[in-house]
Amino acid sequence: MSMLTPPGMGGQYRIKGDKYPRMRRPRRRGRLVVLAVASTAALGMVGWGTLQLIDVFTGGRKASASGPKADCGTTANPSASPTAPLPKPGGITVNVFNATTRSGLAKQTADELKKRGFKIGDVGNATKEFDKKVKGTGLLLGPDSALNTSLPVLGTQLASAERRTEPTRKGAAVDLIIGDDFKELTKKKDADKALTALAEPEPTSTASKGAC
């Protein structure tokens, strides 16, 4: 045994010549891996807990870039108002013409319209352009300006009548030309309801679409 060998140490720890044994500590890789996994899990738990706290204080809702989303449901959208205010029957002058072979219809119809508040203009037979050529119940004819004003109001009195405008027509008066299928004006009760609905349209409900 060499004099440099500590007492009690022999075999592989025996010092021979100028070589000395390396006294390394056992490697602890397993412990380091366990510590790394534990640290990662702890950070994940902290992040999850933070998100939960944010959810609690914000009520679980996330605002979009343009603001919070509205609740899903049914919303009421009022009908579009006409481009011009509707005139009252007393502000509409109606010319009544008979395009059928039956006599007396123009005067009879004009008298009934007058009772319902309309002003009456000319009354008589239809011109050659329309005489015996109106196959429906009637034709409502007026200037372009009457399309969304006088014609719809007069149309409540003869619901099935065709409506037509003449771009070159002058004045505000409108014509009611009685056709072959005409029997009588719309019942006054029904005409009044239609007139009220026309002046005060009810809002239409539409279901909201898209995800909330």
Rosetta constraint file for C-alpha pairs under 8 A:
AtomPair CA 1 CA 5 HARMONIC 6.83 0.50
AtomPair CA 1 CA 10 HARMONIC 7.75 0.50
AtomPair CA 1 CA 14 HARMONIC 7.48 0.50
AtomPair CA 2 CA 14 HARMONIC 7.73 0.50
AtomPair CA 2 CA 15 HARMONIC 6.67 0.50
AtomPair CA 2 CA 16 HARMONIC 6.95 0.50
AtomPair CA 4 CA 15 HARMONIC 6.62 0.50
AtomPair CA 5 CA 9 HARMONIC 6.59 0.50
AtomPair CA 5 CA 10 HARMONIC 7.50 0.50
AtomPair CA 5 CA 14 HARMONIC 5.82 0.50
AtomPair CA 5 CA 15 HARMONIC 5.48 0.50
AtomPair CA 9 CA 13 HARMONIC 5.98 0.50
AtomPair CA 9 CA 14 HARMONIC 6.16 0.50
AtomPair CA 10 CA 14 HARMONIC 4.51 0.50
AtomPair CA 13 CA 21 HARMONIC 6.11 0.50
AtomPair CA 14 CA 21 HARMONIC 7.92 0.50
AtomPair CA 15 CA 19 HARMONIC 6.44 0.50
AtomPair CA 15 CA 20 HARMONIC 5.75 0.50
AtomPair CA 15 CA 21 HARMONIC 7.10 0.50
AtomPair CA 16 CA 20 HARMONIC 7.49 0.50
AtomPair CA 28 CA 32 HARMONIC 6.58 0.50
AtomPair CA 29 CA 33 HARMONIC 6.29 0.50
AtomPair CA 30 CA 34 HARMONIC 6.36 0.50
AtomPair CA 31 CA 35 HARMONIC 6.26 0.50
AtomPair CA 32 CA 36 HARMONIC 6.21 0.50
AtomPair CA 33 CA 37 HARMONIC 6.27 0.50
AtomPair CA 34 CA 38 HARMONIC 6.17 0.50
AtomPair CA 35 CA 39 HARMONIC 6.16 0.50
AtomPair CA 36 CA 40 HARMONIC 6.29 0.50
AtomPair CA 37 CA 41 HARMONIC 6.24 0.50
AtomPair CA 38 CA 42 HARMONIC 6.18 0.50
AtomPair CA 39 CA 43 HARMONIC 6.28 0.50
AtomPair CA 40 CA 44 HARMONIC 6.26 0.50
AtomPair CA 41 CA 45 HARMONIC 6.26 0.50
AtomPair CA 42 CA 46 HARMONIC 6.31 0.50
AtomPair CA 43 CA 47 HARMONIC 6.27 0.50
AtomPair CA 44 CA 48 HARMONIC 6.17 0.50
AtomPair CA 45 CA 49 HARMONIC 6.08 0.50
AtomPair CA 46 CA 50 HARMONIC 6.26 0.50
AtomPair CA 47 CA 51 HARMONIC 6.41 0.50
AtomPair CA 48 CA 52 HARMONIC 6.31 0.50
AtomPair CA 49 CA 53 HARMONIC 6.33 0.50
AtomPair CA 50 CA 54 HARMONIC 6.33 0.50
AtomPair CA 51 CA 55 HARMONIC 6.20 0.50
AtomPair CA 52 CA 56 HARMONIC 6.29 0.50
AtomPair CA 53 CA 57 HARMONIC 6.39 0.50
AtomPair CA 54 CA 58 HARMONIC 6.03 0.50
AtomPair CA 54 CA 60 HARMONIC 7.95 0.50
AtomPair CA 55 CA 59 HARMONIC 5.74 0.50
AtomPair CA 55 CA 60 HARMONIC 4.59 0.50
AtomPair CA 55 CA 61 HARMONIC 7.53 0.50
AtomPair CA 56 CA 60 HARMONIC 6.50 0.50
AtomPair CA 58 CA 62 HARMONIC 7.75 0.50
AtomPair CA 62 CA 68 HARMONIC 7.29 0.50
AtomPair CA 63 CA 67 HARMONIC 5.55 0.50
AtomPair CA 63 CA 68 HARMONIC 4.47 0.50
AtomPair CA 63 CA 69 HARMONIC 6.92 0.50
AtomPair CA 64 CA 68 HARMONIC 5.70 0.50
AtomPair CA 64 CA 69 HARMONIC 7.03 0.50
AtomPair CA 69 CA 212 HARMONIC 6.60 0.50
AtomPair CA 70 CA 212 HARMONIC 7.27 0.50
AtomPair CA 71 CA 212 HARMONIC 6.68 0.50
AtomPair CA 72 CA 208 HARMONIC 6.22 0.50
AtomPair CA 72 CA 209 HARMONIC 7.84 0.50
AtomPair CA 72 CA 211 HARMONIC 7.85 0.50
AtomPair CA 72 CA 212 HARMONIC 6.05 0.50
AtomPair CA 73 CA 207 HARMONIC 6.26 0.50
AtomPair CA 73 CA 208 HARMONIC 5.74 0.50
AtomPair CA 74 CA 205 HARMONIC 6.66 0.50
AtomPair CA 74 CA 206 HARMONIC 5.95 0.50
AtomPair CA 74 CA 207 HARMONIC 4.41 0.50
AtomPair CA 74 CA 208 HARMONIC 5.70 0.50
AtomPair CA 75 CA 205 HARMONIC 5.82 0.50
AtomPair CA 75 CA 206 HARMONIC 5.79 0.50
AtomPair CA 75 CA 207 HARMONIC 6.21 0.50
AtomPair CA 75 CA 208 HARMONIC 6.65 0.50
AtomPair CA 76 CA 203 HARMONIC 6.19 0.50
AtomPair CA 76 CA 204 HARMONIC 5.79 0.50
AtomPair CA 76 CA 205 HARMONIC 4.29 0.50
AtomPair CA 76 CA 206 HARMONIC 6.20 0.50
AtomPair CA 77 CA 203 HARMONIC 5.68 0.50
AtomPair CA 77 CA 204 HARMONIC 5.51 0.50
AtomPair CA 77 CA 205 HARMONIC 5.97 0.50
AtomPair CA 77 CA 206 HARMONIC 7.00 0.50
AtomPair CA 78 CA 202 HARMONIC 6.92 0.50
AtomPair CA 78 CA 203 HARMONIC 3.91 0.50
AtomPair CA 78 CA 204 HARMONIC 5.87 0.50
AtomPair CA 79 CA 201 HARMONIC 6.67 0.50
AtomPair CA 79 CA 202 HARMONIC 7.05 0.50
AtomPair CA 79 CA 203 HARMONIC 5.48 0.50
AtomPair CA 79 CA 204 HARMONIC 6.45 0.50
AtomPair CA 82 CA 86 HARMONIC 7.72 0.50
AtomPair CA 82 CA 148 HARMONIC 6.79 0.50
AtomPair CA 83 CA 148 HARMONIC 7.31 0.50
AtomPair CA 84 CA 148 HARMONIC 7.32 0.50
AtomPair CA 84 CA 149 HARMONIC 6.78 0.50
AtomPair CA 85 CA 149 HARMONIC 7.04 0.50
AtomPair CA 86 CA 148 HARMONIC 7.79 0.50
AtomPair CA 86 CA 149 HARMONIC 5.07 0.50
AtomPair CA 86 CA 150 HARMONIC 7.08 0.50
AtomPair CA 86 CA 153 HARMONIC 7.42 0.50
AtomPair CA 86 CA 199 HARMONIC 6.89 0.50
AtomPair CA 87 CA 91 HARMONIC 5.94 0.50
AtomPair CA 87 CA 92 HARMONIC 7.06 0.50
AtomPair CA 87 CA 149 HARMONIC 6.44 0.50
AtomPair CA 87 CA 150 HARMONIC 6.49 0.50
AtomPair CA 87 CA 153 HARMONIC 7.56 0.50
AtomPair CA 88 CA 92 HARMONIC 7.02 0.50
AtomPair CA 88 CA 153 HARMONIC 7.81 0.50
AtomPair CA 89 CA 116 HARMONIC 7.69 0.50
AtomPair CA 89 CA 117 HARMONIC 5.47 0.50
AtomPair CA 89 CA 118 HARMONIC 4.73 0.50
AtomPair CA 89 CA 119 HARMONIC 7.47 0.50
AtomPair CA 89 CA 153 HARMONIC 7.13 0.50
AtomPair CA 89 CA 154 HARMONIC 7.66 0.50
AtomPair CA 90 CA 117 HARMONIC 5.27 0.50
AtomPair CA 90 CA 118 HARMONIC 4.84 0.50
AtomPair CA 90 CA 119 HARMONIC 5.90 0.50
AtomPair CA 91 CA 118 HARMONIC 7.20 0.50
AtomPair CA 91 CA 119 HARMONIC 7.16 0.50
AtomPair CA 92 CA 118 HARMONIC 6.00 0.50
AtomPair CA 92 CA 119 HARMONIC 5.95 0.50
AtomPair CA 92 CA 150 HARMONIC 6.45 0.50
AtomPair CA 92 CA 172 HARMONIC 7.88 0.50
AtomPair CA 92 CA 173 HARMONIC 6.70 0.50
AtomPair CA 92 CA 174 HARMONIC 7.69 0.50
AtomPair CA 93 CA 118 HARMONIC 6.52 0.50
AtomPair CA 93 CA 119 HARMONIC 4.59 0.50
AtomPair CA 93 CA 120 HARMONIC 5.46 0.50
AtomPair CA 93 CA 121 HARMONIC 5.95 0.50
AtomPair CA 93 CA 172 HARMONIC 7.57 0.50
AtomPair CA 93 CA 173 HARMONIC 4.92 0.50
AtomPair CA 93 CA 174 HARMONIC 6.43 0.50
AtomPair CA 94 CA 118 HARMONIC 7.02 0.50
AtomPair CA 94 CA 119 HARMONIC 6.11 0.50
AtomPair CA 94 CA 120 HARMONIC 4.99 0.50
AtomPair CA 94 CA 121 HARMONIC 5.54 0.50
AtomPair CA 94 CA 122 HARMONIC 7.60 0.50
AtomPair CA 94 CA 173 HARMONIC 5.90 0.50
AtomPair CA 94 CA 174 HARMONIC 5.12 0.50
AtomPair CA 94 CA 175 HARMONIC 5.54 0.50
AtomPair CA 94 CA 176 HARMONIC 6.75 0.50
AtomPair CA 95 CA 120 HARMONIC 6.09 0.50
AtomPair CA 95 CA 121 HARMONIC 4.76 0.50
AtomPair CA 95 CA 122 HARMONIC 4.69 0.50
AtomPair CA 95 CA 123 HARMONIC 5.89 0.50
AtomPair CA 95 CA 173 HARMONIC 7.17 0.50
AtomPair CA 95 CA 174 HARMONIC 6.15 0.50
AtomPair CA 95 CA 175 HARMONIC 4.58 0.50
AtomPair CA 95 CA 176 HARMONIC 6.08 0.50
AtomPair CA 96 CA 106 HARMONIC 5.63 0.50
AtomPair CA 96 CA 107 HARMONIC 7.66 0.50
AtomPair CA 96 CA 109 HARMONIC 7.39 0.50
AtomPair CA 96 CA 110 HARMONIC 6.10 0.50
AtomPair CA 96 CA 120 HARMONIC 7.73 0.50
AtomPair CA 96 CA 121 HARMONIC 7.51 0.50
AtomPair CA 96 CA 122 HARMONIC 6.32 0.50
AtomPair CA 96 CA 123 HARMONIC 4.89 0.50
AtomPair CA 96 CA 124 HARMONIC 6.67 0.50
AtomPair CA 96 CA 175 HARMONIC 5.86 0.50
AtomPair CA 96 CA 176 HARMONIC 4.88 0.50
AtomPair CA 96 CA 177 HARMONIC 5.99 0.50
AtomPair CA 96 CA 178 HARMONIC 7.59 0.50
AtomPair CA 97 CA 106 HARMONIC 5.46 0.50
AtomPair CA 97 CA 122 HARMONIC 7.84 0.50
AtomPair CA 97 CA 123 HARMONIC 5.76 0.50
AtomPair CA 97 CA 124 HARMONIC 5.01 0.50
AtomPair CA 97 CA 125 HARMONIC 4.99 0.50
AtomPair CA 97 CA 126 HARMONIC 4.82 0.50
AtomPair CA 97 CA 175 HARMONIC 7.30 0.50
AtomPair CA 97 CA 176 HARMONIC 6.24 0.50
AtomPair CA 97 CA 177 HARMONIC 4.74 0.50
AtomPair CA 97 CA 178 HARMONIC 6.19 0.50
AtomPair CA 98 CA 103 HARMONIC 7.89 0.50
AtomPair CA 98 CA 105 HARMONIC 6.32 0.50
AtomPair CA 98 CA 106 HARMONIC 5.16 0.50
AtomPair CA 98 CA 124 HARMONIC 6.28 0.50
AtomPair CA 98 CA 125 HARMONIC 4.63 0.50
AtomPair CA 98 CA 126 HARMONIC 5.20 0.50
AtomPair CA 98 CA 131 HARMONIC 7.60 0.50
AtomPair CA 98 CA 177 HARMONIC 5.81 0.50
AtomPair CA 98 CA 178 HARMONIC 4.93 0.50
AtomPair CA 98 CA 179 HARMONIC 7.24 0.50
AtomPair CA 99 CA 125 HARMONIC 6.26 0.50
AtomPair CA 99 CA 126 HARMONIC 4.97 0.50
AtomPair CA 99 CA 127 HARMONIC 7.89 0.50
AtomPair CA 99 CA 130 HARMONIC 6.27 0.50
AtomPair CA 99 CA 131 HARMONIC 4.36 0.50
AtomPair CA 99 CA 132 HARMONIC 5.10 0.50
AtomPair CA 99 CA 133 HARMONIC 7.05 0.50
AtomPair CA 99 CA 134 HARMONIC 6.62 0.50
AtomPair CA 99 CA 177 HARMONIC 6.35 0.50
AtomPair CA 99 CA 178 HARMONIC 5.55 0.50
AtomPair CA 99 CA 179 HARMONIC 5.72 0.50
AtomPair CA 99 CA 180 HARMONIC 7.38 0.50
AtomPair CA 100 CA 131 HARMONIC 6.78 0.50
AtomPair CA 100 CA 132 HARMONIC 5.37 0.50
AtomPair CA 100 CA 134 HARMONIC 7.94 0.50
AtomPair CA 100 CA 178 HARMONIC 6.89 0.50
AtomPair CA 100 CA 179 HARMONIC 5.98 0.50
AtomPair CA 100 CA 180 HARMONIC 5.50 0.50
AtomPair CA 101 CA 132 HARMONIC 7.25 0.50
AtomPair CA 104 CA 108 HARMONIC 6.21 0.50
AtomPair CA 105 CA 109 HARMONIC 5.96 0.50
AtomPair CA 105 CA 178 HARMONIC 7.72 0.50
AtomPair CA 106 CA 110 HARMONIC 6.04 0.50
AtomPair CA 106 CA 123 HARMONIC 6.15 0.50
AtomPair CA 106 CA 124 HARMONIC 5.95 0.50
AtomPair CA 106 CA 125 HARMONIC 7.31 0.50
AtomPair CA 106 CA 178 HARMONIC 7.36 0.50
AtomPair CA 107 CA 111 HARMONIC 6.09 0.50
AtomPair CA 107 CA 123 HARMONIC 6.44 0.50
AtomPair CA 107 CA 124 HARMONIC 7.34 0.50
AtomPair CA 108 CA 112 HARMONIC 6.49 0.50
AtomPair CA 109 CA 113 HARMONIC 6.24 0.50
AtomPair CA 109 CA 184 HARMONIC 7.69 0.50
AtomPair CA 109 CA 185 HARMONIC 7.38 0.50
AtomPair CA 110 CA 114 HARMONIC 6.16 0.50
AtomPair CA 110 CA 120 HARMONIC 6.60 0.50
AtomPair CA 110 CA 123 HARMONIC 7.19 0.50
AtomPair CA 111 CA 115 HARMONIC 6.41 0.50
AtomPair CA 112 CA 116 HARMONIC 6.47 0.50
AtomPair CA 113 CA 117 HARMONIC 6.59 0.50
AtomPair CA 113 CA 118 HARMONIC 5.62 0.50
AtomPair CA 113 CA 119 HARMONIC 7.85 0.50
AtomPair CA 113 CA 120 HARMONIC 7.70 0.50
AtomPair CA 114 CA 118 HARMONIC 4.96 0.50
AtomPair CA 114 CA 119 HARMONIC 6.09 0.50
AtomPair CA 114 CA 120 HARMONIC 6.46 0.50
AtomPair CA 116 CA 188 HARMONIC 7.88 0.50
AtomPair CA 121 CA 173 HARMONIC 7.93 0.50
AtomPair CA 125 CA 131 HARMONIC 7.63 0.50
AtomPair CA 126 CA 130 HARMONIC 5.97 0.50
AtomPair CA 126 CA 131 HARMONIC 5.23 0.50
AtomPair CA 126 CA 177 HARMONIC 6.85 0.50
AtomPair CA 127 CA 131 HARMONIC 5.76 0.50
AtomPair CA 129 CA 133 HARMONIC 7.75 0.50
AtomPair CA 130 CA 134 HARMONIC 6.31 0.50
AtomPair CA 132 CA 179 HARMONIC 7.57 0.50
AtomPair CA 132 CA 180 HARMONIC 7.40 0.50
AtomPair CA 133 CA 179 HARMONIC 7.69 0.50
AtomPair CA 134 CA 138 HARMONIC 6.61 0.50
AtomPair CA 134 CA 139 HARMONIC 7.09 0.50
AtomPair CA 134 CA 177 HARMONIC 7.86 0.50
AtomPair CA 134 CA 178 HARMONIC 7.39 0.50
AtomPair CA 134 CA 179 HARMONIC 4.65 0.50
AtomPair CA 134 CA 180 HARMONIC 6.31 0.50
AtomPair CA 135 CA 179 HARMONIC 5.50 0.50
AtomPair CA 135 CA 180 HARMONIC 5.13 0.50
AtomPair CA 135 CA 181 HARMONIC 6.48 0.50
AtomPair CA 136 CA 160 HARMONIC 7.99 0.50
AtomPair CA 136 CA 161 HARMONIC 6.97 0.50
AtomPair CA 136 CA 162 HARMONIC 7.75 0.50
AtomPair CA 136 CA 179 HARMONIC 5.31 0.50
AtomPair CA 136 CA 180 HARMONIC 5.97 0.50
AtomPair CA 136 CA 181 HARMONIC 5.16 0.50
AtomPair CA 136 CA 182 HARMONIC 7.09 0.50
AtomPair CA 137 CA 160 HARMONIC 6.56 0.50
AtomPair CA 137 CA 161 HARMONIC 5.66 0.50
AtomPair CA 137 CA 178 HARMONIC 6.35 0.50
AtomPair CA 137 CA 179 HARMONIC 4.67 0.50
AtomPair CA 137 CA 180 HARMONIC 6.11 0.50
AtomPair CA 137 CA 181 HARMONIC 4.40 0.50
AtomPair CA 137 CA 182 HARMONIC 4.09 0.50
AtomPair CA 137 CA 183 HARMONIC 7.50 0.50
AtomPair CA 138 CA 158 HARMONIC 7.75 0.50
AtomPair CA 138 CA 160 HARMONIC 7.58 0.50
AtomPair CA 138 CA 161 HARMONIC 4.68 0.50
AtomPair CA 138 CA 162 HARMONIC 6.36 0.50
AtomPair CA 138 CA 176 HARMONIC 6.84 0.50
AtomPair CA 138 CA 177 HARMONIC 5.44 0.50
AtomPair CA 138 CA 178 HARMONIC 4.44 0.50
AtomPair CA 138 CA 179 HARMONIC 4.34 0.50
AtomPair CA 138 CA 180 HARMONIC 7.67 0.50
AtomPair CA 138 CA 181 HARMONIC 7.63 0.50
AtomPair CA 138 CA 182 HARMONIC 6.56 0.50
AtomPair CA 139 CA 161 HARMONIC 5.35 0.50
AtomPair CA 139 CA 162 HARMONIC 4.81 0.50
AtomPair CA 139 CA 163 HARMONIC 5.98 0.50
AtomPair CA 139 CA 164 HARMONIC 7.36 0.50
AtomPair CA 139 CA 175 HARMONIC 7.77 0.50
AtomPair CA 139 CA 176 HARMONIC 5.86 0.50
AtomPair CA 139 CA 177 HARMONIC 5.01 0.50
AtomPair CA 139 CA 178 HARMONIC 6.58 0.50
AtomPair CA 139 CA 179 HARMONIC 7.02 0.50
AtomPair CA 140 CA 151 HARMONIC 6.73 0.50
AtomPair CA 140 CA 154 HARMONIC 7.89 0.50
AtomPair CA 140 CA 155 HARMONIC 7.47 0.50
AtomPair CA 140 CA 161 HARMONIC 6.55 0.50
AtomPair CA 140 CA 162 HARMONIC 5.98 0.50
AtomPair CA 140 CA 163 HARMONIC 4.74 0.50
AtomPair CA 140 CA 164 HARMONIC 6.16 0.50
AtomPair CA 140 CA 174 HARMONIC 7.07 0.50
AtomPair CA 140 CA 175 HARMONIC 5.61 0.50
AtomPair CA 140 CA 176 HARMONIC 4.82 0.50
AtomPair CA 140 CA 177 HARMONIC 6.39 0.50
AtomPair CA 141 CA 151 HARMONIC 7.62 0.50
AtomPair CA 141 CA 163 HARMONIC 6.12 0.50
AtomPair CA 141 CA 164 HARMONIC 5.03 0.50
AtomPair CA 141 CA 165 HARMONIC 5.55 0.50
AtomPair CA 141 CA 166 HARMONIC 7.38 0.50
AtomPair CA 141 CA 174 HARMONIC 5.65 0.50
AtomPair CA 141 CA 175 HARMONIC 4.96 0.50
AtomPair CA 141 CA 176 HARMONIC 6.59 0.50
AtomPair CA 141 CA 177 HARMONIC 7.76 0.50
AtomPair CA 142 CA 146 HARMONIC 5.89 0.50
AtomPair CA 142 CA 147 HARMONIC 7.40 0.50
AtomPair CA 142 CA 151 HARMONIC 7.19 0.50
AtomPair CA 142 CA 164 HARMONIC 6.70 0.50
AtomPair CA 142 CA 165 HARMONIC 4.91 0.50
AtomPair CA 142 CA 166 HARMONIC 6.18 0.50
AtomPair CA 142 CA 169 HARMONIC 7.21 0.50
AtomPair CA 142 CA 172 HARMONIC 7.38 0.50
AtomPair CA 142 CA 173 HARMONIC 6.75 0.50
AtomPair CA 142 CA 174 HARMONIC 4.51 0.50
AtomPair CA 142 CA 175 HARMONIC 6.32 0.50
AtomPair CA 143 CA 147 HARMONIC 7.27 0.50
AtomPair CA 143 CA 165 HARMONIC 5.17 0.50
AtomPair CA 143 CA 166 HARMONIC 5.12 0.50
AtomPair CA 143 CA 167 HARMONIC 5.93 0.50
AtomPair CA 143 CA 168 HARMONIC 7.31 0.50
AtomPair CA 143 CA 169 HARMONIC 5.20 0.50
AtomPair CA 143 CA 170 HARMONIC 6.76 0.50
AtomPair CA 143 CA 171 HARMONIC 7.36 0.50
AtomPair CA 143 CA 172 HARMONIC 6.74 0.50
AtomPair CA 143 CA 174 HARMONIC 7.45 0.50
AtomPair CA 144 CA 165 HARMONIC 5.39 0.50
AtomPair CA 144 CA 166 HARMONIC 6.23 0.50
AtomPair CA 144 CA 167 HARMONIC 5.52 0.50
AtomPair CA 144 CA 169 HARMONIC 7.89 0.50
AtomPair CA 145 CA 149 HARMONIC 7.16 0.50
AtomPair CA 145 CA 172 HARMONIC 7.72 0.50
AtomPair CA 146 CA 150 HARMONIC 4.86 0.50
AtomPair CA 146 CA 151 HARMONIC 5.57 0.50
AtomPair CA 146 CA 165 HARMONIC 7.58 0.50
AtomPair CA 146 CA 172 HARMONIC 7.22 0.50
AtomPair CA 146 CA 174 HARMONIC 7.75 0.50
AtomPair CA 147 CA 151 HARMONIC 5.66 0.50
AtomPair CA 147 CA 152 HARMONIC 7.19 0.50
AtomPair CA 147 CA 163 HARMONIC 8.00 0.50
AtomPair CA 147 CA 164 HARMONIC 7.71 0.50
AtomPair CA 147 CA 165 HARMONIC 6.71 0.50
AtomPair CA 148 CA 152 HARMONIC 6.19 0.50
AtomPair CA 149 CA 153 HARMONIC 6.73 0.50
AtomPair CA 150 CA 154 HARMONIC 6.16 0.50
AtomPair CA 150 CA 174 HARMONIC 7.45 0.50
AtomPair CA 151 CA 155 HARMONIC 5.80 0.50
AtomPair CA 151 CA 163 HARMONIC 6.99 0.50
AtomPair CA 151 CA 174 HARMONIC 7.38 0.50
AtomPair CA 152 CA 156 HARMONIC 6.62 0.50
AtomPair CA 153 CA 157 HARMONIC 7.70 0.50
AtomPair CA 153 CA 195 HARMONIC 6.59 0.50
AtomPair CA 153 CA 198 HARMONIC 7.73 0.50
AtomPair CA 154 CA 158 HARMONIC 7.25 0.50
AtomPair CA 155 CA 159 HARMONIC 5.36 0.50
AtomPair CA 155 CA 160 HARMONIC 7.87 0.50
AtomPair CA 155 CA 161 HARMONIC 6.87 0.50
AtomPair CA 155 CA 163 HARMONIC 7.94 0.50
AtomPair CA 156 CA 186 HARMONIC 7.48 0.50
AtomPair CA 156 CA 191 HARMONIC 5.20 0.50
AtomPair CA 156 CA 192 HARMONIC 7.71 0.50
AtomPair CA 156 CA 194 HARMONIC 5.75 0.50
AtomPair CA 156 CA 195 HARMONIC 6.00 0.50
AtomPair CA 157 CA 185 HARMONIC 5.81 0.50
AtomPair CA 157 CA 186 HARMONIC 5.18 0.50
AtomPair CA 157 CA 187 HARMONIC 7.75 0.50
AtomPair CA 157 CA 188 HARMONIC 7.58 0.50
AtomPair CA 157 CA 191 HARMONIC 5.37 0.50
AtomPair CA 158 CA 185 HARMONIC 5.31 0.50
AtomPair CA 158 CA 186 HARMONIC 5.24 0.50
AtomPair CA 159 CA 186 HARMONIC 6.72 0.50
AtomPair CA 178 CA 182 HARMONIC 6.37 0.50
AtomPair CA 186 CA 190 HARMONIC 6.69 0.50
AtomPair CA 186 CA 191 HARMONIC 5.95 0.50
AtomPair CA 187 CA 191 HARMONIC 6.04 0.50
AtomPair CA 188 CA 192 HARMONIC 5.96 0.50
AtomPair CA 189 CA 193 HARMONIC 6.43 0.50
AtomPair CA 190 CA 194 HARMONIC 6.23 0.50
AtomPair CA 191 CA 195 HARMONIC 6.08 0.50
AtomPair CA 192 CA 196 HARMONIC 6.18 0.50
AtomPair CA 193 CA 197 HARMONIC 6.17 0.50
AtomPair CA 194 CA 198 HARMONIC 6.06 0.50
AtomPair CA 195 CA 199 HARMONIC 6.26 0.50
AtomPair CA 196 CA 200 HARMONIC 6.03 0.50
AtomPair CA 197 CA 201 HARMONIC 5.14 0.50
AtomPair CA 197 CA 202 HARMONIC 7.39 0.50
